[in-house]
Amino acid sequence: MASVKQMTDPLLVGAAIRAQLKHEIPQDLPLERDCREGTSYTITDHVHALHKSLCKEPRTLQLITALVSHLHAFARDTSLTHAEWAKVVEFLTRAGKESTDYKNEFVLLSDILGLSALVDELTHPKPLGCTDSCEEGPFYQPDAPEVPSGSSLAKIGTIGEVMFFNGVIKNTKGEGVKGAKVDVWQADGDGIYDVQYPGREEANDRGKIIAETDGTFCYRGILPTAYPIPSDGPGGDLLRLLGRHPHRAAHIHFMLKAPGYDDLTTALYPSHSPFLGTDPVFATKKSLICQIVEEHDPKRWKDMGFKDSEVKTGRVWVWKYQFVLPSVEEVQQFKRTQQVTPKL
């Protein structure tokens, strides 16, 4: 083990390290044995031993130990070559260079490989019968206006066919949830979010709705359509290599919060949409697919709050859904029943 004197000896240590030693003395360990593949002490064992000796944060040690174990197992299982690993490094380097504030290629890769969906399920497990969750995606904005139930979330002239959404929020006992707030956001009839339009000055196709005391809420809006995730970078290249497409099924995002209940971020999908089974980010679930109907009666349009001039196609799409929220206590209890000691 190197001493502090050795670490500060200009004969042994360069200027950069000597400058750093003024602030922090690194812990050094002796090299007591060689590691070699095919023996009882491999590089994997050596990495684990070093981390176990030096890492002070238990959770960090747990995560890195598991990560190293799986990465090294992947290399062994596939007989990974230098050339293949060089391509992976080049690919990941591109992902970093091509990422922007509005298109993070590493997030796309996490989504495309199903990791984001898995982390969401692990983080937000739902007791049986509760509404499934999914990631919020990149288009959530906190500036949506707060409006009463029954309002319109779409500005006049928004592209797309008109829609009426009627929802109710209940608990696991079938009771309406009081004090619920619903954040809604979606793409328009061209599959474009308001933030994607240049010169955006105000929110459109999004809003924060205060549900009624019985948990019901409704709003007038636009029927969403399918749209692609960014596919002009490494994430798109990976999809094409795998024979997959970048197109997301039509959907509406919801974020529900109520006192005493577990927050829910989810999305609902119309059953008529394409790409439900080949969602590039694996966010679709059968429980979130909804049958929606066409209403052709002008009297019913008026009851929903539409003017005849707003309904240009002779129909209003009617979408209904019942959300079920577990209490915070129910989620904590469910997590305890699901806990499994990780194998490293």
ABEGO torsion letter per residue (X at the ends): XBBAAAAABAAABBAAAAAAAAABBBBBBBBABBBBBGBABBAAAAAAAAAAAABABAAAAAAAAAAAAAAAAAAAAAGBBAAAAAAAAAAAAAAAAABBAABBAAAAAAAAAGAAAAAAAAABBBBBGBBBBBBAEAABBAABBBBBBGBBABBBGBBEBBBBBBBBBBBAAGBBBBGBBBBBBBBBAAGBBAAABBGBABBBGBBBBBBBAAGBBBBBBBBBBBBBBBAABAAAAAAAAAGBBABBBBBBBBBBBBBGBBBBBBBBBBAABBGAAABAAGABBAAABBBBBBBABAAAAAAAGBBAAABAAGBBBBBBBBBBBBBAAAAAAAAAAABBBBBX
